[in-house]
């Protein structure tokens, strides 16, 4: 990105509006991130979803970004803003928005963005807690926070959420 965003809060609000209204390509153009065609973004998203759905035991819910809980939207937007503004670390393959390809991040490591080959770098905490409310007990009994992956554009965001905070259909 040639021109850094003067205020990450402004960038977060712009990201929220663009994703909610389906204008991701327009936002990237406004940020002077040269994306050749919107079909590149669509292809990256389709590749990401296709790859995730092939994994065994995946529960797929198709929710729009606006339907996600506020705590989740804010976490995703903050992590995306840091990456787009050049404040996040990346894997050695250096994924960038200029080259739309499926990328992954975890809300417990919000300053690390990795490509599909490097998802092993997103090591889950030994005792995860819900990103929405902070509860962390009951994992052994199956009532604690569970790992979920939220796809936003070409970003796959890993997050732990308890059943109370998990997005509903």
Phi, psi and omega per residue, in radians:
X1 nan 2.182 -3.082
X2 -1.287 -0.733 -3.075
X3 -1.937 1.944 -3.136
X4 -1.179 2.535 3.104
X5 -1.162 2.246 -3.076
X6 -1.137 -0.428 -3.071
X7 -2.561 2.118 -3.120
X8 -1.087 -0.529 3.103
X9 -1.080 -0.753 3.089
X10 -1.082 -0.722 3.130
X11 -1.129 -0.708 3.115
X12 -1.065 -0.759 3.121
X13 -1.132 -0.674 3.106
X14 -1.162 -0.685 3.104
X15 -1.110 -0.799 3.130
X16 -0.988 -0.861 -3.117
X17 -1.106 -0.784 -3.106
X18 -1.128 -0.771 -3.111
X19 -1.212 -0.741 -3.137
X20 -1.064 -0.648 -3.106
X21 -1.655 0.058 3.118
X22 1.232 0.570 -3.101
X23 -2.012 0.730 -3.106
X24 -1.059 -0.762 -3.120
X25 -1.088 -0.693 3.121
X26 -1.125 -0.704 3.107
X27 -1.089 -0.797 3.137
X28 -1.076 -0.662 3.086
X29 -1.135 -0.732 3.098
X30 -1.063 -0.566 -3.137
X31 -1.508 0.131 3.130
X32 1.069 0.605 3.026
X33 -1.691 1.933 -2.991
X34 -1.296 1.573 3.030
X35 -1.664 2.152 -3.056
X36 -1.052 -0.879 -3.085
X37 -2.569 2.651 3.100
X38 -1.111 -0.454 3.135
X39 -1.145 -0.410 3.045
X40 -1.144 -0.730 3.093
X41 -1.112 -0.775 3.138
X42 -1.097 -0.739 3.139
X43 -1.131 -0.701 3.114
X44 -1.117 -0.734 3.102
X45 -1.118 -0.775 3.139
X46 -1.099 -0.719 3.087
X47 -1.078 -0.746 -3.126
X48 -1.102 -0.890 -3.122
X49 -1.117 -0.754 3.120
X50 -1.033 -0.753 3.129
X51 -1.174 -0.698 -3.140
X52 -1.192 -0.665 -3.093
X53 -1.270 -0.286 3.107
X54 -1.389 -0.273 3.134
X55 -1.246 2.438 -3.121
X56 -1.171 2.521 3.051
X57 1.342 0.312 -3.124
X58 -1.469 2.222 3.044
X59 -1.690 2.012 -3.047
X60 -1.783 2.200 3.021
X61 -2.198 2.289 -3.115
X62 -1.777 1.551 3.127
X63 -1.920 2.480 3.038
X64 -1.268 2.770 -3.114
X65 -1.048 -0.659 -3.127
X66 -1.141 -0.412 -3.129
X67 -1.479 -0.140 3.127
X68 -1.276 2.641 3.090
X69 -1.056 2.623 -3.104
X70 -0.997 -0.710 -3.132
X71 -1.080 -0.623 -3.123
X72 -1.296 -0.774 3.110
X73 -1.034 -0.772 -3.119
X74 -1.120 -0.767 3.118
X75 -1.059 -0.752 3.123
X76 -1.133 -0.806 -3.114
X77 -1.121 -0.691 3.132
X78 -1.125 -0.773 3.132
X79 -1.138 -0.756 3.127
X80 -1.119 -0.701 3.139
X81 -1.109 -0.747 3.116
X82 -1.080 -0.715 3.129
X83 -1.157 -0.877 -3.122
X84 -1.088 -0.522 -3.111
X85 -1.549 0.023 3.087
X86 1.443 0.303 -3.124
X87 -1.744 0.064 -3.120
X88 -1.879 2.594 3.015
X89 -1.397 2.717 3.080
X90 -2.256 2.899 3.044
X91 -1.194 3.007 -3.131
X92 -1.031 -0.348 3.140
X93 -1.416 -0.094 3.030
X94 0.878 1.082 3.094
X95 -1.106 2.393 3.124
X96 -2.370 2.785 3.086
X97 -1.243 -0.355 3.111
X98 -1.149 -0.465 3.114
X99 -2.098 1.415 -3.065
X100 -1.017 2.057 3.051
X101 -2.605 2.717 -3.139
X102 -0.962 2.251 3.079
X103 -2.214 2.741 -3.045
X104 -2.267 2.534 3.012
X105 -2.595 2.883 3.137
X106 -2.242 2.366 -3.111
X107 -1.131 -0.368 3.097
X108 -1.434 -0.172 3.033
X109 -2.285 1.104 -2.946
X110 -1.170 -0.193 -3.126
X111 -1.817 0.370 3.119
X112 -2.266 2.173 3.096
X113 -2.120 2.296 -3.078
X114 -2.271 2.795 3.068
X115 -1.479 3.116 -3.128
X116 -1.077 -0.563 -3.125
X117 -1.276 -0.334 -2.998
X118 -1.987 0.382 3.141
X119 -1.099 -0.321 3.087
X120 -1.102 -0.304 3.098
X121 -1.310 -0.263 -3.140
X122 -1.541 1.149 -3.075
X123 -1.225 2.183 -3.139
X124 -1.278 2.576 3.093
X125 -1.138 2.648 -3.133
X126 -1.098 -0.667 3.122
X127 -2.163 1.431 -3.081
X128 -1.211 2.677 3.046
X129 -2.194 2.751 -3.139
X130 -1.148 2.249 3.123
X131 -1.226 -0.309 -3.124
X132 -1.502 -0.787 -3.045
X133 -2.148 -0.226 3.102
X134 1.591 -0.075 -3.133
X135 -1.137 2.473 -3.105
X136 -2.384 0.008 -3.100
X137 -1.575 2.783 2.998
X138 1.563 0.209 -3.123
X139 -1.099 -0.728 -3.140
X140 -1.104 -0.588 -3.136
X141 -1.477 -0.029 3.129
X142 1.406 0.266 -3.126
X143 -1.981 -0.042 -3.136
X144 -1.470 -2.959 -3.124
X145 -1.132 2.504 3.121
X146 -2.066 2.610 3.107
X147 -1.284 2.315 3.007
X148 -2.357 2.727 3.121
X149 -2.097 2.143 3.133
X150 -1.865 2.221 3.128
X151 -1.745 2.162 3.093
X152 -2.243 1.889 -3.066
X153 1.072 -2.165 3.116
X154 -1.792 0.316 3.068
X155 -1.777 2.295 2.985
X156 -1.882 2.039 -3.040
X157 -1.920 2.089 3.090
X158 -1.560 2.400 -3.113
X159 -2.685 2.573 3.018
X160 -1.712 2.351 3.116
X161 -2.505 2.491 3.052
X162 -1.423 2.988 -3.092
X163 -1.117 -0.525 3.138
X164 -1.244 -0.597 -3.083
X165 -1.660 -0.229 -3.099
X166 -1.096 2.417 3.110
X167 -1.020 2.475 3.133
X168 -1.860 2.708 3.103
X169 -1.351 nan nan
